[in-house]
Amino acid sequence: MTTPQQPNRADGSGARQRVVYVALGSNLGDRASYLAAARDRLQAVGEVVAVSPIFDTEAVTPEPQPRYFNQVVALRTDRDLRDLLTALQGIEDALGRRRGARWAPRTMDLDILLDGSTVVSEPDLIVPHPRLAERAFVLVPLADLAPDLVHPTAGRTIAELAAAAPGRDTVFRRG
């Protein structure tokens, strides 16, 4: 898949159709159904143009938790990043996410991973995701969709980052 590398500003100026990579995760209830519901709801935000397989992963949290199902989608959208973040949080809320403790289990977690070469650093919006380059549970599914995509701040491809990620041995493809 070819991904446009056109810049997009978080404030909405210069917004164009482009592919944004979004992580989906769930470790409560019927995890596969929550992922499917999130993918369906994302169609209202943009066009889901590619979907990784689902991966069963350990929770990367200070306290023990149920395992996660994780997945990454390529979302073609013209929404600015701030509006996209708001839409993703609305989907999380609609699917029963309860905000509270930072590392709490959740029915749905949606994160903006990458928007081409865009780099944004604001208190509540950081793109690329600040821990993307070190998290196997999102790098492995992202590498299924865009192995040659270069992380704009790490300067390495997603495939390279996934191969070197700690915890890679705890990420299992389902089915």
N, C-alpha and C positions, 0 to 999 in steps of 0.2 A: 504494500500500500504506500502511496506517496503522500507525504504530509506537507501541507503548505508551511513555510517558515516565515510567513508574514508577521510583523509585529502587531501586537494588540495591547492597547493600554488598559489598565484596570479601571480607569475612569470612563471608558466607553468611547473615547474619541478614536477614530480610525478603526472601529470594529469591522471585521470582514469575516466571511465564511472561512473557517479553518477547522482543523481537527485538534480537539483537546482530549487528553487522556485522563480518564476518571477511574479511580479505584472504588470497588464495592466490597464491603466486608460485613459478615454477620456471624455472631457466635451465640445467639439465643433463638430458641424456638425452631421452626422449620427453616433452617438457614437457606436451603435451595429455593424455597418459595419466596423468601424475602429478597434474594438476589433477582429472581424472575420479576417480582413486582417492581423492584427498583429499575430494572432495564425497561420495563413497560412505561413507567412514569418518565423516564429520561427522554422518551420519544416526544414529549411535550416541550422539552427544553431544546432539542435539536434532533438530528438524525443519527441514530446509532449505526455506524458504518462497519464496525468490526467488534467482535466479542471474543475474549480469550476463553479457554476452558476454565472450569472451576477448579481451584486448588484448595486442599484441606491443609491447614497450617496451625502451628502452635500460636497461642496468644503471646505477644511480646509485651508483657505487663509485669509490674512488680509483684503482684499477687497471682496465684494460680487461677485460671479461668478455663471455661470450655474452649475447645478448638474452634477456629474460624473457618468459614468458607470465604475465599477471596477470589476476585475476578477483576479484570480491567476491560473497559470499553473505550473505543475510539468514538468520540461524539463530534459530529460536524455541527457547528453552531456559529451564529454571528453575535451571540450575547457577549457583553463585556464580562470580565472576570468577576467583578463585584456582583453583578446580576446573576451570573452562573452560580456563585457561592450561595447566594440567597435561595436560589431555586433548589440547589442540592440540599440545603438545610431544611427546606420545606418538605422535600421528599423523605428525608430522614424522620422528620416529625410525623408525617402522615403514616409512616410504617412503624410507628411506636417507639422511636428513639426517645429516651428520657435523658436529658442533659443533667449532669451533676458531676460526680467524680470523674477526673480526667481519664482514668484507665478502666472505667466500669464496663462490664459486658454490655453489648448492644444488639438490638435487632437489625440495625442498619447503620453503617458508617460509609459515607461518600466523601472522597477526597479528590481535589484537583491535583493531578500529578505533574503534568506538563502541558504547556501551550506553545509548541514549537520552540523557538529560541527566546521566548518572553521570560523576563526575570522581573518579579515584583516582590518587594519586601515592605510590607505594611504590618502593623500590629496584629491584625486579624486576617490577613491574606498574604500568604507566601507561596510563590510559584517560581521555580519548581518546588514541589513539596519538600520541606526542609530535611526530612530524613529519608527521602526516596533512595538516594545513592547507597544506603546501608541496609535496606530492608528487603530481604529475599522474598517475603510474602507478597510484595507488589512488583518487584523487579522481574521475578520469574514469569508471572502472567503478562506483564508489559513486554517482555522479550519475545513472547509468542506473537504479539501484534506488530512490534516495531523494533526488531533487534538492532537495526543499523541507525536508529535515531540517536543523536548525540545529546547527552545531558548538557544543558547550556552552561552550567557552572563547574561541573566535574570534568568536562572535556573528554569524556569516554563514552563509548556506545552503551546502550542499554544491555546488550548481550555481554559486553565485557564486565559491566557492573554486576549483572546477575551471576555470572560465573564466579566472581570473587566475593559475593555477599555472604556474610556470616549467617548461619542458620539455613542455608540452602538445603541441607539434608533433612530439614523438618517440613519441607514444602512438597506435598504430594498431589499430583494430578488425579482428579476424580474421573472414573469411567474410562 
